[in-house]
Amino acid sequence: MLSTFLRLFPAFLLFVTLAGTAAAESGMAIDPATCLGCHSNKISAAAFSASVHGKNACTSCHVEITDLTKHMKGEVKVEKVRCERCHKKENAEHYASVHAQKDVRCADCHTDIHTHSYWNKDKRKVVAKCIQCHDKEAGYRNSIHGKGVAAGNMDSAACNDCHNLHDIKPLGDPKSKENREFHTKVCLKCHADEKMMERNNVFTVAVKTYMDSYHGKNYRLGFPEKVAGCADCHTAHGVLPAKDPNSSVNPQNLVATCAKCHPKATPLFTKFYSHGELGDREKYPILYYTFIAMTGLLVSTFAVFWIHTLLWMFRGFVENREKQQALIHGHAEHHIPDGHKVYRRFKRRHIFLHLLVIISFLILSLSGLPLKFSSQHWAKFMMDHIFGHSANAALVHRIGAGITFVYFAGALLLSFHFLFVRKDIKGNWLQRMFGPDSLMPNFRDIKDVAGMVRWFLFRGPKPTFERWTYWEKFDFIAVFWGMFAIGGSGLMLWFPEFFGSFLPGWMFNVATIVHSDEALLATGFIFTVHFFNTHGRPEKFPMDFVIFNGQMPKHEFIEERGDQWKRYEELGITEEFAAKKTSGVVYDFIVKGFGFTAVVIGLTLVVLMLYAFLSGGAH
C-alpha cells in the first residue's frame, strides 16, 4: 500500500499544482499544497505542518505572491519575509537591539523557519540558536552554566537570561557605566533568588556579601564603573567552580584575576574573603568574632553614655527649674565678686586643633556615611548631588583623613610638650601624666563619676571638677583609640596592595568591619553624646562657645571647675589666666555660625542614620 502511494505521489503533487494554479487564476487563495508541489524538495510537508507556522498559508509570509502564474514564470520577485507583520512585540525589541544595528535579521537566527517549533522555555534551544554564530564565546558550553543547561537544568543561566531573547543591547565601551553595570546586574537576577540557589546547592548569600562589600556598595550607589563586578572575578561566560583548575577563582589563578584591578596583587593579597559572611562562625571565625566584638563595643558604649545623657538631661532640667523658682521667690544666687570677668581656658593652638577636629570629622562623616548606608535614597542623593561621584567622595574622604593625621600629630606634640617641656608645671613626666592638669584618667575620675551619679539620682550635690572632667578625658583618649582603629584600618583600605604584600588578605575583611563599625561609633557618639555634653546640656544649651574663643566668665569657671579655681587661688596664679581682651564681634559671628552649622549637620546625619536603622538599611 505504502509503495503504491509513493509511486503515485509525484502525480498527485502535479495534479494539486495544476488545480491550485487554476484556483489562483480564478482569484482564490493559494493552497500550501500547491506551493509544495514545487518546493517539496526543500520543505517537508510534515515538518512544516508540525511547526509553529503550520497553520499559516505560505502567502501569509510571502505576501508579494498573489499571482501564481506570474510567480511560476519568475515575473514576481520574492522578497525577504517581514516577520514584523505578525511578531510586533519581538520586532520592537529587535529593532533597538545590537542585532538590528549589525543587520542581523530574524531569518539569520531562525534558519529553520519552515520547521521552527515553540521553544517552550527550553533553554537548550536558545543556546543552540546563539551558538550558530557565537560558538566560541569564551567557553560558555564548558562552563558550569552551559553544562547545566545542556543537562536540562532550566535554572542554569543561558544566553537569554543575561542578554534577553530579542532585546539584546550593545555593551558599548568596556569602561562605560552601562557596560560595567551589565556585568553585575545580570548575575544578580538569579543569584538574588535564594530559593533557586538552595535547590541548586549554590551559595545563597553571594549577593548579600557582595553588596556589603566596598565594591557592592559602589555598585548600589550607581557607580559600577569604578569597582569590580561579578564578571571581573568569575568571567562573563566561562564561569567554573573554584575547584576547577581552569576557573578564574581557583587559588592557583587568583593572583592573575586580582591583578586585573590590583596590578601588584600577591598570593597573600588573594587570601581576601570575597564573599565572607559575618554570621558564619564555622567558615569565617575571625570575621564572626571581630563583628561580635565591634557590635559589643558599639552597644555597650552607647548604652552607658546614652543612659548617662538621659539622666543628665532630666537632672539638669530640674536644676534649672529650681534656680528659676529661687529667683522668682527672691532667693538670689551666691554672689561672686567680678563674676563676669573673663578668664582664659584654652590657648590658640588648642582652638586651632579643635577646629581641625570639627572640619575633618564633618568631611569624613559626609563622605563616608553614604557608603555605609548605600541602600538608602538619601545616600544616593548625597553621592550624586553633593559629591557627583563616588570617586570624588573617596578623594574628599582621604582629604579628611589627612587632616585627621595632622591634628593627631598636633595632639602628640602637645602631649610631649606637656610631659617633658613645659616649665610651669611641677613634677616629673609621670607626676605630670597623672596630675590635675593632665587628660590621663586617674582615681579622682572614679570619685567624679560617683558624684555625678548621686546628683543624677538626687542623692547629693552636683560635683565641681578640676581642669578636666571624666567625659572630656574619655573624648581625648578616644582620639588615640580612634586613630588606632579607624586610622589604622583606613590606611589598610587606602593602600591595599602595599599592605597586601605582607598581610593576609582576610585582614582587609577585618579592617572593613573595624573601620565601618568604629566610624559608626565615633559618628554616633560625637553627634549625640559629645554634642549634649558640650552644647546640649541644660546648663549650656544651645552652645558652649569656650572651645571657639578659649574664654569663660569667672562665675562659670567657679561653678563648673571649682576645684581648679581653688587650686589656682592657693597657688596665687588666677590672674595669670585673666583674658587681656575678649574675642572680636566678627570672629565670634563667623565661628559661632560655623559651630551652629556643624551641630545642624551632625544632628541631621543622626536622624538619617536612625532612619536607616529603623528601615533596615544599615549594612
C-alpha positions as CSV (number, residue, x, y, z in Angstrom):
1,M,0.0,0.0,0.0
2,L,2.8,2.4,1.0
3,S,4.8,1.7,-2.1
4,T,1.8,2.4,-4.3
5,F,1.3,5.8,-2.5
6,L,4.9,6.7,-3.1
7,R,4.7,5.9,-6.8
8,L,1.6,8.0,-7.2
9,F,2.7,10.9,-5.0
10,P,4.5,12.9,-7.8
11,A,1.4,12.7,-10.0
12,F,-0.7,13.8,-7.0
13,L,1.5,16.9,-6.5
14,L,1.3,17.7,-10.2
15,F,-2.5,17.5,-10.0
16,V,-2.6,19.7,-6.9
17,T,-0.3,22.3,-8.5
18,L,-2.5,22.5,-11.7
19,A,-5.6,22.7,-9.6
20,G,-4.0,25.4,-7.4
21,T,-3.0,27.3,-10.5
22,A,-6.5,27.2,-11.9
23,A,-7.9,28.3,-8.5
24,A,-5.4,31.1,-8.2
25,E,-6.2,32.4,-11.7
26,S,-9.8,32.4,-10.5
27,G,-8.8,34.8,-7.6
28,M,-8.8,32.2,-4.9
29,A,-6.1,31.9,-2.1
30,I,-3.1,29.7,-2.9
31,D,-3.2,26.4,-1.1
32,P,0.1,25.4,0.6
33,A,-0.1,22.1,-1.1
34,T,0.2,23.9,-4.4
35,C,3.4,25.5,-3.2
36,L,4.7,22.2,-2.0
37,G,4.2,20.8,-5.5
38,C,7.4,22.7,-6.5
39,H,9.2,23.2,-3.2
40,S,8.8,19.7,-1.6
41,N,12.5,19.1,-2.3
42,K,13.4,21.8,0.2
43,I,10.4,21.9,2.6
44,S,8.9,18.9,4.3
45,A,5.2,19.0,4.4
46,A,5.0,17.0,7.6
47,A,7.7,19.2,9.4
48,F,6.0,22.4,8.2
49,S,2.6,21.4,9.3
50,A,4.0,20.5,12.8
51,S,5.9,23.8,13.1
52,V,4.6,26.9,14.8
53,H,3.8,28.3,11.3
54,G,2.0,25.2,10.2
55,K,-1.5,26.8,10.4
56,N,-0.4,29.6,8.1
57,A,-0.5,29.6,4.4
58,C,2.7,30.2,2.5
59,T,1.4,33.5,1.3
60,S,0.9,34.6,4.9
61,C,4.6,35.3,4.9
62,H,5.3,35.6,1.1
63,V,2.6,38.3,0.7
64,E,4.0,39.5,-2.6
65,I,2.9,36.3,-4.3
66,T,-0.6,37.0,-5.3
67,D,-0.5,35.7,-8.9
68,L,0.8,32.1,-9.0
69,T,1.2,32.1,-12.8
70,K,3.5,35.2,-12.7
71,H,5.4,33.7,-9.8
72,M,5.9,30.4,-11.7
73,K,7.2,32.4,-14.7
74,G,9.6,34.3,-12.5
75,E,7.9,37.6,-13.0
76,V,7.3,38.2,-9.3
77,K,10.4,38.9,-7.2
78,V,10.3,37.0,-3.9
79,E,11.2,39.5,-1.1
80,K,12.7,38.8,2.3
81,V,10.0,37.8,4.7
82,R,8.8,40.6,7.0
83,C,8.3,38.8,10.3
84,E,7.2,42.1,12.0
85,R,3.8,41.8,10.3
86,C,2.8,39.2,13.0
87,H,5.6,39.4,15.6
88,K,5.2,43.1,16.6
89,K,6.5,42.8,20.1
90,E,9.5,40.8,19.1
91,N,10.2,43.2,16.2
92,A,10.0,46.2,18.5
93,E,12.6,44.6,20.8
94,H,14.8,43.5,17.9
95,Y,14.6,47.0,16.3
96,A,16.5,48.5,19.2
97,S,18.9,45.6,19.6
98,V,22.6,45.2,18.6
99,H,21.5,42.6,16.1
100,A,19.4,45.2,14.2
101,Q,22.4,47.5,14.2
102,K,24.6,44.8,12.7
103,D,21.9,44.0,10.1
104,V,21.2,40.6,11.7
105,R,17.6,39.8,10.7
106,C,15.1,37.3,12.0
107,A,15.9,34.6,9.5
108,D,19.6,34.9,10.2
109,C,18.9,33.3,13.6
110,H,15.7,31.4,12.8
111,T,17.1,29.5,9.9
112,D,14.6,26.7,10.5
113,I,11.7,29.0,9.6
114,H,9.7,26.1,8.0
115,T,10.3,23.7,10.8
116,H,10.5,26.1,13.7
117,S,8.9,24.8,16.9
118,Y,7.9,26.8,20.0
119,W,10.9,26.8,22.5
120,N,8.6,26.1,25.4
121,K,11.1,27.7,27.9
122,D,13.7,25.1,26.9
123,K,17.0,27.0,27.2
124,R,18.8,24.4,25.2
125,K,17.0,25.6,22.1
126,V,18.1,29.2,22.8
127,V,21.7,28.1,23.2
128,A,21.5,26.1,20.0
129,K,20.4,29.2,18.2
130,C,23.0,31.5,19.7
131,I,26.0,29.2,19.1
132,Q,25.2,29.3,15.4
133,C,27.2,32.5,15.4
134,H,28.7,32.7,18.9
135,D,30.1,29.2,19.0
136,K,33.4,30.3,20.6
137,E,32.1,32.7,23.2
138,A,34.7,32.3,26.0
139,G,33.9,28.7,26.8
140,Y,30.2,29.0,27.7
141,R,29.4,25.5,26.7
142,N,32.1,24.1,29.1
143,S,31.1,26.4,31.9
144,I,29.0,25.4,34.9
145,H,26.1,27.3,33.3
146,G,26.5,25.8,29.9
147,K,26.8,22.3,31.3
148,G,23.7,22.8,33.5
149,V,21.6,23.9,30.5
150,A,22.8,21.0,28.4
151,A,21.8,18.6,31.2
152,G,18.3,20.0,31.2
153,N,18.6,22.3,34.3
154,M,16.4,25.2,33.3
155,D,17.6,27.2,36.4
156,S,21.0,27.4,34.9
157,A,21.9,30.6,33.1
158,A,21.5,30.5,29.3
159,C,22.2,33.3,26.7
160,N,18.8,34.8,27.1
161,D,19.0,35.1,30.9
162,C,21.7,37.7,30.5
163,H,21.2,39.1,27.0
164,N,17.4,38.6,26.5
165,L,15.9,36.9,23.6
166,H,15.4,39.8,21.1
167,D,16.1,42.9,23.1
168,I,19.9,42.4,23.0
169,K,21.6,45.7,23.9
170,P,25.1,46.7,22.8
171,L,27.6,46.7,25.7
172,G,29.4,49.7,24.3
173,D,32.7,50.9,25.8
174,P,34.1,48.2,28.2
175,K,34.8,51.0,30.7
176,S,31.4,52.7,30.4
177,K,28.9,52.7,33.3
178,E,26.3,50.7,31.2
179,N,28.9,48.0,30.4
180,R,30.2,47.7,33.9
181,E,26.7,47.7,35.4
182,F,25.7,44.9,33.0
183,H,28.4,42.6,34.2
184,T,26.9,42.5,37.6
185,K,23.2,43.2,37.2
186,V,22.5,40.2,35.1
187,C,24.2,37.9,37.7
188,L,22.0,39.4,40.5
189,K,18.8,38.3,38.7
190,C,19.4,34.7,39.5
191,H,21.8,34.7,42.4
192,A,19.5,37.0,44.4
193,D,16.8,34.3,44.2
194,E,17.6,32.3,47.4
195,K,15.1,29.6,46.7
196,M,16.6,29.0,43.3
197,M,20.1,28.9,44.8
198,E,19.1,26.5,47.5
199,R,17.5,24.0,45.2
200,N,20.7,24.0,43.0
201,N,23.0,23.8,46.1
202,V,24.6,27.2,45.3
203,F,26.0,29.7,47.7
204,T,22.9,31.6,48.9
205,V,24.4,34.8,50.3
206,A,26.6,35.7,47.3
207,V,24.5,38.8,46.5
208,K,24.3,40.0,50.1
209,T,28.0,39.6,50.8
210,Y,28.9,41.4,47.5
211,M,26.5,44.3,48.3
212,D,28.0,44.6,51.8
213,S,31.5,44.9,50.3
214,Y,33.1,48.1,49.1
215,H,32.6,47.0,45.5
216,G,28.9,46.2,46.1
217,K,28.2,49.5,47.9
218,N,29.6,51.5,45.0
219,Y,27.5,49.4,42.6
220,R,24.4,50.1,44.6
221,L,25.1,53.8,44.7
222,G,25.2,53.8,40.9
223,F,28.9,53.8,40.2
224,P,29.7,50.3,38.9
225,E,32.4,51.6,36.5
226,K,34.8,52.2,39.5
227,V,34.7,48.8,41.1
228,A,34.9,45.1,40.4
229,G,31.7,43.4,39.4
230,C,30.8,39.7,39.2
231,A,32.2,39.0,35.8
232,D,35.5,40.6,36.6
233,C,36.3,37.8,39.0
234,H,34.2,34.9,37.7
235,T,34.4,35.9,33.9
236,A,31.3,36.5,31.8
237,H,30.9,33.2,30.0
238,G,33.5,30.7,31.3
239,V,32.2,30.5,34.9
240,L,33.6,27.5,36.6
241,P,33.6,26.2,40.2
242,A,36.6,27.3,42.3
243,K,37.9,23.7,42.5
244,D,38.3,23.5,38.7
245,P,41.9,24.3,37.8
246,N,40.7,26.4,34.8
247,S,38.5,28.6,37.0
248,S,39.4,32.2,37.3
249,V,38.8,31.9,41.0
250,N,40.8,28.8,41.5
251,P,43.5,29.5,44.1
252,Q,46.2,29.0,41.5
253,N,44.7,31.6,39.2
254,L,43.6,34.2,41.8
255,V,46.8,36.4,41.6
256,A,46.2,36.9,37.8
257,T,42.5,37.5,38.4
258,C,43.1,40.1,41.2
259,A,45.9,41.7,39.2
260,K,43.4,42.9,36.6
261,C,42.4,45.6,39.0
262,H,45.3,45.4,41.5
263,P,48.4,45.1,39.5
264,K,50.7,44.4,42.5
265,A,48.5,41.6,43.9
266,T,50.3,38.9,45.7
267,P,49.4,35.4,46.9
268,L,48.8,36.9,50.4
269,F,46.6,39.5,48.9
270,T,44.3,36.8,47.4
271,K,43.5,35.5,50.9
272,F,40.8,38.1,51.0
273,Y,37.3,36.7,51.6
274,S,35.4,38.0,48.6
275,H,32.1,36.6,50.0
276,G,33.0,36.4,53.7
277,E,29.8,36.0,55.7
278,L,30.0,37.7,59.1
279,G,27.4,35.4,60.7
280,D,29.2,32.2,59.6
281,R,31.2,31.3,62.7
282,E,32.3,27.9,61.4
283,K,33.6,29.1,58.0
284,Y,34.8,32.6,58.9
285,P,35.5,32.6,62.7
286,I,37.8,35.6,62.5
287,L,35.2,37.7,60.8
288,Y,32.5,36.4,63.2
289,Y,34.3,37.3,66.4
290,T,35.5,40.6,65.1
291,F,31.9,41.5,64.2
292,I,30.8,40.3,67.7
293,A,33.5,42.3,69.4
294,M,32.7,45.5,67.5
295,T,29.0,45.1,68.0
296,G,29.6,44.6,71.7
297,L,31.7,47.8,71.8
298,L,29.0,49.7,70.0
299,V,26.1,48.5,72.1
300,S,27.9,48.9,75.5
301,T,29.3,52.3,74.7
302,F,26.1,53.8,73.5
303,A,24.1,52.1,76.3
304,V,26.3,53.6,79.1
305,F,26.6,57.1,77.6
306,W,23.0,57.4,76.4
307,I,21.8,56.5,79.8
308,H,24.3,59.0,81.2
309,T,23.0,61.6,78.8
310,L,19.3,61.0,79.6
311,L,19.9,61.1,83.4
312,W,21.9,64.3,83.0
313,M,19.2,65.9,80.7
314,F,16.5,65.3,83.2
315,R,18.5,66.3,86.3
316,G,19.8,69.4,84.6
317,F,16.2,70.4,83.6
318,V,15.1,70.0,87.2
319,E,18.1,72.0,88.5
320,N,17.3,74.9,86.1
321,R,13.7,74.9,87.2
322,E,14.8,75.0,90.9
323,K,17.1,78.0,90.1
324,Q,14.3,79.8,88.3
325,Q,11.9,79.2,91.2
326,A,14.5,80.5,93.6
327,L,14.9,83.7,91.6
328,I,11.1,84.1,91.5
329,H,10.9,83.9,95.3
330,G,13.7,86.4,95.7
331,H,16.4,83.9,96.7
332,A,19.5,85.3,94.8
333,E,22.3,83.0,93.9
334,H,25.6,83.2,95.8
335,H,27.3,86.4,94.7
336,I,30.7,86.0,93.1
337,P,32.8,89.2,93.0
338,D,33.7,90.2,89.5
339,G,31.7,87.2,88.3
340,H,31.6,88.3,84.7
341,K,35.4,88.9,84.4
342,V,36.7,86.7,81.6
343,Y,39.5,84.1,82.1
344,R,41.4,82.1,79.5
345,R,40.8,78.3,79.4
346,F,42.3,77.4,76.1
347,K,45.2,78.8,74.0
348,R,45.1,79.4,70.3
349,R,46.8,76.1,69.5
350,H,44.0,74.2,71.3
351,I,41.3,76.2,69.5
352,F,43.1,75.5,66.1
353,L,43.4,71.8,66.8
354,H,39.7,71.6,67.8
355,L,38.7,73.4,64.6
356,L,40.7,70.8,62.6
357,V,38.9,68.1,64.5
358,I,35.5,69.5,63.6
359,I,36.4,70.1,59.9
360,S,37.9,66.6,59.5
361,F,35.0,64.9,61.3
362,L,32.4,66.6,59.2
363,I,34.3,65.8,56.0
364,L,34.7,62.1,57.0
365,S,31.1,61.8,58.1
366,L,29.6,63.4,55.0
367,S,31.7,61.4,52.6
368,G,31.7,58.1,54.5
369,L,28.1,57.7,55.6
370,P,26.6,57.4,52.1
371,L,28.9,54.4,51.5
372,K,28.0,52.9,54.9
373,F,24.2,53.2,54.2
374,S,24.4,52.7,50.4
375,S,20.9,51.3,50.1
376,Q,19.3,54.5,51.3
377,H,17.8,57.1,49.0
378,W,19.4,59.9,50.9
379,A,22.8,58.2,50.5
380,K,22.4,58.1,46.7
381,F,21.2,61.7,46.7
382,M,24.3,62.8,48.7
383,M,26.6,60.9,46.4
384,D,25.0,62.3,43.3
385,H,24.3,65.9,44.3
386,I,27.0,66.7,46.9
387,F,30.0,64.8,45.5
388,G,28.9,64.0,42.0
389,H,30.7,60.6,42.0
390,S,31.9,58.0,44.5
391,A,35.4,58.7,43.3
392,N,35.0,62.3,44.4
393,A,33.7,61.2,47.7
394,A,36.7,58.9,48.2
395,L,39.0,61.8,47.4
396,V,37.2,64.1,49.9
397,H,37.3,61.3,52.5
398,R,41.0,61.0,52.1
399,I,41.5,64.7,52.5
400,G,39.5,64.4,55.7
401,A,41.8,61.5,56.8
402,G,44.8,63.7,56.0
403,I,43.5,66.4,58.3
404,T,42.9,63.8,61.0
405,F,46.5,62.7,60.8
406,V,47.6,66.4,61.1
407,Y,45.6,67.1,64.3
408,F,46.6,63.7,65.7
409,A,50.3,64.7,65.2
410,G,49.5,68.0,66.8
411,A,48.0,66.2,69.8
412,L,51.1,64.1,70.2
413,L,53.3,67.2,70.0
414,L,51.2,68.9,72.7
415,S,51.3,65.8,74.8
416,F,55.1,65.6,74.5
417,H,55.4,69.3,75.3
418,F,53.2,68.9,78.3
419,L,55.1,66.0,79.7
420,F,58.7,67.0,79.0
421,V,59.0,70.7,78.0
422,R,56.6,72.9,80.0
423,K,58.3,74.8,82.9
424,D,55.1,76.0,84.6
425,I,54.0,72.5,85.8
426,K,55.8,70.8,88.7
427,G,56.9,67.2,88.9
428,N,58.5,64.7,86.6
429,W,56.7,63.3,83.5
430,L,55.0,60.5,85.5
431,Q,53.7,63.0,88.0
432,R,52.5,65.3,85.2
433,M,50.8,62.4,83.4
434,F,48.6,61.7,86.4
435,G,48.4,65.2,87.8
436,P,45.4,67.6,87.8
437,D,46.3,69.3,84.6
438,S,46.6,66.0,82.6
439,L,44.0,64.4,80.4
440,M,45.1,61.0,81.6
441,P,42.4,59.2,83.7
442,N,43.2,58.9,87.4
443,F,41.5,57.8,90.7
444,R,39.8,61.2,91.0
445,D,37.7,60.4,87.9
446,I,36.1,57.5,89.8
447,K,35.1,59.9,92.5
448,D,33.7,62.4,90.0
449,V,31.7,59.7,88.2
450,A,30.2,58.5,91.5
451,G,29.4,62.1,92.5
452,M,27.6,62.7,89.2
453,V,25.5,59.6,89.5
454,R,24.5,60.6,93.0
455,W,23.5,64.0,91.6
456,F,21.5,62.4,88.8
457,L,19.6,60.4,91.4
458,F,19.0,63.4,93.7
459,R,21.3,61.9,96.3
460,G,23.9,64.6,96.5
461,P,25.1,68.0,95.2
462,K,26.5,68.4,91.7
463,P,30.3,67.9,91.9
464,T,32.7,70.5,90.9
465,F,35.6,69.5,88.7
466,E,39.3,70.0,88.2
467,R,40.7,71.2,84.9
468,W,39.4,68.2,83.0
469,T,36.1,66.2,83.6
470,Y,35.9,62.5,83.1
471,W,33.9,62.8,79.9
472,E,36.5,65.2,78.4
473,K,39.2,62.7,79.2
474,F,37.2,60.0,77.6
475,D,36.9,62.1,74.4
476,F,40.7,62.7,74.4
477,I,41.6,59.0,75.0
478,A,39.0,58.1,72.3
479,V,41.1,60.1,69.8
480,F,44.1,57.7,70.3
481,W,41.9,54.6,70.2
482,G,40.1,56.0,67.1
483,M,43.4,56.6,65.4
484,F,44.5,53.1,66.0
485,A,41.1,51.6,65.0
486,I,39.8,53.9,62.3
487,G,43.2,55.3,61.2
488,G,44.9,52.0,61.0
489,S,42.1,50.2,59.2
490,G,41.6,53.2,56.9
491,L,45.2,53.1,55.9
492,M,45.0,49.4,55.1
493,L,41.9,50.0,52.9
494,W,43.5,53.1,51.3
495,F,46.7,51.2,50.3
496,P,45.6,47.6,49.9
497,E,48.4,46.5,47.5
498,F,51.1,47.7,49.9
499,F,49.6,46.1,53.0
500,G,48.7,43.0,50.9
501,S,52.3,42.4,50.2
502,F,52.9,41.3,53.8
503,L,49.5,40.9,55.4
504,P,47.0,38.1,54.5
505,G,44.0,39.3,52.5
506,W,41.5,38.4,55.2
507,M,42.9,41.3,57.2
508,F,41.1,43.6,54.8
509,N,37.9,42.0,55.8
510,V,38.7,42.6,59.4
511,A,39.8,46.2,58.6
512,T,36.5,46.8,56.8
513,I,34.4,45.7,59.8
514,V,36.6,47.7,62.3
515,H,36.6,50.8,60.1
516,S,32.9,50.7,59.4
517,D,31.7,50.0,63.0
518,E,34.3,52.2,64.7
519,A,33.3,55.1,62.4
520,L,29.7,54.5,63.2
521,L,30.6,54.5,66.9
522,A,32.6,57.7,66.6
523,T,29.9,59.5,64.5
524,G,27.0,58.5,66.7
525,F,29.0,59.3,69.8
526,I,30.1,62.8,68.7
527,F,26.8,63.8,67.2
528,T,24.8,62.7,70.3
529,V,26.8,62.2,73.5
530,H,29.5,64.8,72.8
531,F,27.1,67.3,71.4
532,F,25.0,67.0,74.5
533,N,27.9,67.1,76.9
534,T,29.3,70.2,75.2
535,H,26.3,72.1,73.9
536,G,23.0,70.4,74.6
537,R,23.1,70.0,78.4
538,P,20.6,72.4,80.1
539,E,23.5,74.4,81.7
540,K,25.0,75.3,78.3
541,F,22.2,75.0,75.7
542,P,22.3,75.9,72.8
543,M,26.1,76.2,72.6
544,D,29.2,76.4,74.8
545,F,31.4,78.8,73.0
546,V,34.5,78.3,75.1
547,I,36.2,76.0,72.6
548,F,36.0,78.6,69.9
549,N,37.4,81.6,71.8
550,G,39.1,79.9,74.7
551,Q,37.4,82.1,77.3
552,M,34.8,81.8,80.0
553,P,33.5,84.1,82.7
554,K,34.6,83.7,86.3
555,H,31.2,82.6,87.7
556,E,31.1,79.7,85.1
557,F,34.7,78.8,85.9
558,I,33.9,78.5,89.6
559,E,30.6,76.8,89.2
560,E,31.9,74.1,86.7
561,R,35.5,73.8,87.7
562,G,35.6,75.0,91.3
563,D,38.4,72.7,92.3
564,Q,40.6,74.0,89.6
565,W,39.9,77.6,90.6
566,K,40.5,76.7,94.2
567,R,43.9,75.2,93.3
568,Y,44.8,78.3,91.2
569,E,43.9,80.5,94.1
570,E,46.1,78.5,96.5
571,L,48.9,78.8,94.0
572,G,48.2,82.5,93.6
573,I,48.1,82.2,89.8
574,T,44.4,83.0,89.0
575,E,45.3,86.4,87.4
576,E,47.8,84.8,85.1
577,F,44.8,83.3,83.3
578,A,42.8,86.6,83.1
579,A,41.9,87.4,79.5
580,K,43.6,90.6,78.3
581,K,40.8,91.2,75.8
582,T,37.6,89.4,74.7
583,S,37.2,87.9,71.2
584,G,36.0,90.3,68.5
585,V,32.5,90.5,67.2
586,V,33.3,89.5,63.6
587,Y,35.3,86.5,64.8
588,D,32.5,85.5,67.2
589,F,29.9,85.8,64.5
590,I,31.9,83.7,61.9
591,V,33.0,81.0,64.3
592,K,29.6,80.7,66.1
593,G,28.0,80.4,62.7
594,F,30.4,77.6,61.9
595,G,29.7,75.9,65.2
596,F,25.9,76.0,64.7
597,T,26.4,74.7,61.1
598,A,28.4,71.8,62.4
599,V,25.8,71.0,65.0
600,V,23.0,71.1,62.5
601,I,24.9,68.9,60.0
602,G,25.7,66.4,62.8
603,L,22.1,66.2,64.1
604,T,20.8,65.8,60.5
605,L,23.2,62.9,60.0
606,V,22.0,61.3,63.2
607,V,18.4,61.5,62.0
608,L,19.4,59.9,58.7
609,M,21.3,57.2,60.4
610,L,18.4,56.4,62.8
611,Y,16.1,56.3,59.8
612,A,18.4,53.9,58.0
613,F,18.5,51.5,61.0
614,L,14.7,51.7,61.5
615,S,14.1,50.9,57.9
616,G,16.5,48.0,57.8
617,G,19.0,49.8,55.5
618,A,22.1,49.6,57.7
619,H,25.0,47.4,56.4
